[in-house]
């Protein structure tokens, strides 16, 4: 039993630092692309467009954003591979 006047101390852990890893910049760009595609979606809701035009706008933005993220990821992976040689 613990003594009455002395509080128990908890075990302490080391400090954990979340650096985001080697592809941190690509993760940030993925978030930006997601927000931009969401913005295009909300923009199409406010415009008086046909259903297919709304779909084309959102799908086009999503495809362009995905292409950007894929190209950036490949470029960063290539750069990291070259740096580790």
Secondary structure, DSSP 8 states (H G I E B T S, - for coil): ---TTS---------------TTHHHHHHHHHHHHHHHHHHHHHHHS---HHHHHHHHHHHHHHHHHHHHHHHHHHHHHHHHHT-
